[in-house]
């Protein structure tokens, strides 16, 4: 461990009541909203293949509606990230670079996944009617020649995202349980 990391940990143990430098309120709200929606949307997508025919469209509509909401929240999140400064990361340089890489990939796949799902649905000939209420303009008409490619991108993105979330949660546990630093508290 570097001296910088040890100093950070020692200050945590010396004064656990010291204030934590946290992400701004909008960043925290967007983080937890997207996390909750992903934890809801991902299983709904998996259930589509196993649901009875009379309810499969309900699962599909919810999956697609929440996924489209994830896209818009992620676009807002990118804007917020560009306009605000995040607190300084803790740990050695290689850990901060790894964290930045995983965060960047999380952002990318949290945009690629809903975009590819939206486009795949359109290419299969089913325009999005958001939660059954609002018809969303489709940049693609029915395009069977690219529909399955877009569906594959969507499916692979889901599994890659699942792995990235696992890395992210592993890092959170590492910081909170092993390092016992304040990393987790910056997002609470």
C-alpha positions in Angstrom: 0.0 0.0 0.0 1.2 3.5 -0.7 1.8 6.1 2.0 -1.1 8.1 0.6 -3.5 5.2 1.0 -2.3 4.4 4.5 -2.7 8.1 5.5 -6.2 8.0 4.1 -7.0 4.9 6.1 -5.3 6.1 9.3 -7.3 9.4 9.1 -10.5 7.3 8.7 -9.7 5.3 11.9 -8.4 8.3 13.8 -11.6 10.3 13.1 -14.5 8.2 11.7 -16.8 11.2 12.2 -14.9 13.4 9.8 -17.1 14.5 6.9 -17.0 12.5 3.8 -16.5 14.3 0.5 -19.5 13.0 -1.5 -20.7 13.2 -5.0 -23.3 15.9 -5.6 -27.0 15.2 -5.0 -27.9 14.8 -8.7 -25.1 12.4 -9.3 -26.1 10.2 -6.3 -29.8 10.3 -7.3 -29.0 9.4 -10.9 -26.7 6.6 -9.8 -29.2 4.9 -7.6 -32.1 5.5 -10.0 -30.2 3.8 -12.8 -29.0 1.0 -10.5 -32.6 0.3 -9.4 -33.9 0.4 -13.0 -31.2 -1.9 -14.2 -31.9 -4.4 -11.4 -35.6 -4.3 -12.4 -35.1 -4.2 -16.2 -32.5 -7.0 -16.6 -34.6 -9.7 -14.9 -37.7 -8.6 -16.8 -35.8 -9.1 -20.0 -34.8 -12.6 -19.0 -38.4 -13.4 -18.0 -39.7 -12.6 -21.5 -38.4 -16.0 -22.8 -40.1 -17.9 -20.0 -43.4 -16.0 -19.5 -46.7 -17.5 -20.6 -47.9 -16.2 -23.9 -50.8 -14.2 -22.3 -48.4 -12.1 -20.2 -45.2 -12.0 -22.3 -46.2 -8.7 -23.9 -46.6 -7.2 -20.4 -43.1 -8.2 -19.5 -41.8 -6.9 -22.8 -43.6 -3.6 -22.4 -42.2 -3.1 -18.9 -38.7 -4.2 -20.0 -38.7 -1.9 -22.9 -40.2 1.0 -21.0 -37.7 0.9 -18.1 -34.9 0.3 -20.6 -35.8 3.5 -22.5 -35.9 5.3 -19.2 -32.4 4.1 -18.3 -31.2 5.5 -21.6 -32.6 9.0 -20.8 -31.3 8.9 -17.3 -27.9 7.9 -18.5 -27.8 10.8 -21.0 -28.7 13.1 -18.2 -26.0 11.4 -16.1 -23.3 12.0 -18.8 -24.3 15.7 -18.9 -24.1 15.9 -15.2 -20.7 14.3 -15.2 -19.4 16.7 -17.8 -20.7 19.7 -15.8 -19.7 18.7 -12.3 -16.5 17.6 -10.7 -16.4 14.2 -8.9 -14.6 13.8 -5.6 -11.0 12.7 -5.8 -10.6 9.0 -5.9 -8.7 7.0 -3.2 -6.0 4.5 -3.6 -3.0 4.0 -5.8 -2.9 5.2 -9.4 -3.5 1.8 -11.0 -6.6 1.3 -8.9 -7.9 4.7 -9.8 -7.2 4.0 -13.5 -9.0 0.6 -13.2 -12.0 2.3 -11.5 -12.1 5.0 -14.2 -12.0 2.3 -16.9 -14.8 0.3 -15.4 -16.9 3.4 -14.8 -16.4 4.4 -18.4 -17.4 1.0 -19.7 -20.4 1.0 -17.4 -21.5 4.3 -18.9 -20.9 3.1 -22.4 -22.8 -0.2 -22.0 -25.7 1.5 -20.1 -26.2 3.6 -23.3 -25.4 0.9 -25.9 -27.7 -1.6 -24.3 -30.9 0.4 -24.4 -30.1 2.0 -27.8 -29.5 -1.5 -29.3 -32.7 -2.8 -27.7 -34.7 0.1 -29.0 -33.3 -0.2 -32.5 -33.7 -4.0 -32.5 -37.4 -3.7 -31.6 -37.9 -1.2 -34.4 -36.0 -3.3 -36.9 -38.2 -6.3 -35.9 -41.2 -4.1 -36.9 -42.4 -3.2 -33.4 -42.2 0.6 -32.7 -41.9 1.6 -29.1 -45.0 2.8 -27.4 -43.5 3.9 -24.0 -45.4 2.2 -21.2 -48.3 1.8 -23.7 -48.8 5.6 -23.6 -46.5 7.5 -25.8 -45.5 6.5 -29.3 -41.7 7.1 -29.8 -40.4 8.0 -33.2 -38.4 5.2 -34.8 -35.3 6.0 -36.8 -35.6 2.5 -38.3 -38.5 1.0 -40.0 -38.9 -2.8 -40.2 -35.5 -4.0 -41.2 -35.2 -7.8 -40.8 -31.7 -7.8 -42.4 -30.2 -6.0 -39.3 -32.8 -6.9 -36.6 -31.0 -10.0 -35.4 -27.6 -8.2 -35.4 -29.1 -5.5 -33.2 -30.7 -8.1 -31.0 -27.4 -9.8 -30.6 -25.7 -6.6 -29.6 -28.4 -6.0 -27.1 -28.0 -9.5 -25.6 -24.2 -9.4 -25.5 -24.3 -5.9 -24.0 -26.5 -7.3 -21.2 -24.0 -9.9 -20.3 -21.0 -7.6 -20.5 -22.9 -5.1 -18.3 -23.6 -7.9 -15.8 -19.9 -8.6 -15.6 -19.0 -4.9 -15.2 -21.6 -4.5 -12.5 -19.9 -7.5 -10.8 -16.5 -5.8 -11.0 -18.1 -2.6 -9.7 -19.7 -4.4 -6.7 -16.5 -6.3 -6.0 -14.6 -3.0 -5.9 -17.2 -1.5 -3.5 -16.8 -4.5 -1.2 -13.0 -4.4 -1.4 -13.0 -0.7 -0.4 -15.6 -1.1 2.3 -14.7 -4.5 3.9 -10.9 -4.8 3.2 -9.7 -1.3 2.9 -12.4 0.1 5.3 -12.1 3.5 3.5 -14.9 6.0 2.7 -15.4 5.1 -1.0 -18.9 3.7 -0.5 -20.0 6.7 1.5 -19.2 9.1 -1.3 -22.2 7.7 -3.3 -24.6 7.4 -0.3 
